[in-house]
């Protein structure tokens, strides 16, 4: 007996709702089953991992914040984790009841005197003069002041901090901890920083982490986000990430986030060596960011660049066609015209007298300089971001191409970054170890950055003065 078509759905009809409910993963968090970006810039206290090689510096900082007075400087390479350690130590001290004041540089900006006073007083619109600010901060109870990027503060901010360090009759006082990428030794080029470093009670150096700690860092970060290395990354890919990081946690963060993004784009179920090789591609989307083609995404850069290339190609084609046409017309006219008369040879000049004095040829002054090409802020930021990623991955050739493009468009920070790719000290401490340095080229880029107004460039240029231009270390 034939059943009615409306009594019982067949197998295809039963599977249709299930297929309709399944959707493609929106980002790599969905693809790899993670609860949050494991290697993003998270401010959660649980995400901080205290390495065994960093335990002693961490203990020194927390003890100084709770029981000490004066200044302690936490120095280390860029990407070693100074800011994260300062933040974690401040969180631990704040939980113990010590009032904590944090001074950090805003993204893309600098800390000026107004922002420093506002942070010290806890007010958005500070109105107290410097003397009253100092008395307010030094007043009991004992406080801990955390200053990130101490070496980037202007002179007036450093002077205010130096006044906080002077002996006072107040029973309270402050314990100041500042981070610095450069070595704040008394012989540095900036006199204000040199004077402040002389008053420091101690300088703590944050070392790189070892290969075992790097693997533990990746495993711990994935575990906190709900994943495991055994499930998400192959052993050879994990070994490659550890080797490329050169012991810098921030380099691990950049590599792993780029690998997850590339894996999501490729559809890789596990991060492999091929996935890491694909991270050199220009596309890079952070989890939760708009997908390509949606409003707010940066996918317009690729069509814009393609349009520029197409426009250049059309212009070259038209120029070539017009140039060939002009040459053909000129050739026809030359063939129709009679041959020009052969000029008589010029008479030989007499030899100059023995006592003749030759005057150098006076060169004409150069014409007006070519105007600097300007780039859109979004494109400039994309060039710098991609250059820093390439440098972090050890691809110094790609980093130089990107930094040069931004520097030639007037970006002072890009000129400094370009100089560091040739600076012997920066190469020895960065992820591009083994690259041949060139102090002369580094000095040229630092000089260009100084002309563009970068405050760090004169000091970097002064440090290179003692090196020979032909030195290759």
Secondary structure as UniProt FT lines:
FT   TURN            5..7
FT   HELIX           11..21
FT   HELIX           28..32
FT   TURN            38..39
FT   HELIX           45..47
FT   HELIX           52..54
FT   HELIX           55..67
FT   STRAND          70..75
FT   TURN            78..79
FT   HELIX           82..95
FT   TURN            96..97
FT   STRAND          99..103
FT   TURN            107..108
FT   HELIX           113..121
FT   HELIX           130..138
FT   STRAND          143..147
FT   HELIX           150..152
FT   HELIX           155..164
FT   STRAND          174..180
FT   TURN            186..187
FT   HELIX           191..198
FT   STRAND          202..205
FT   HELIX           211..224
FT   TURN            225..226
FT   HELIX           229..232
FT   HELIX           235..245
FT   TURN            246..247
FT   HELIX           249..266
FT   HELIX           273..277
FT   HELIX           278..280
FT   TURN            287..288
FT   TURN            292..293
FT   TURN            295..296
FT   HELIX           300..336
FT   TURN            354..355
FT   HELIX           377..392
FT   TURN            393..394
FT   HELIX           396..408
FT   TURN            409..410
FT   HELIX           412..420
FT   TURN            421..422
FT   HELIX           424..429
FT   TURN            433..434
FT   HELIX           439..451
FT   TURN            452..453
FT   TURN            455..456
FT   HELIX           457..463
FT   TURN            464..466
FT   TURN            469..470
//
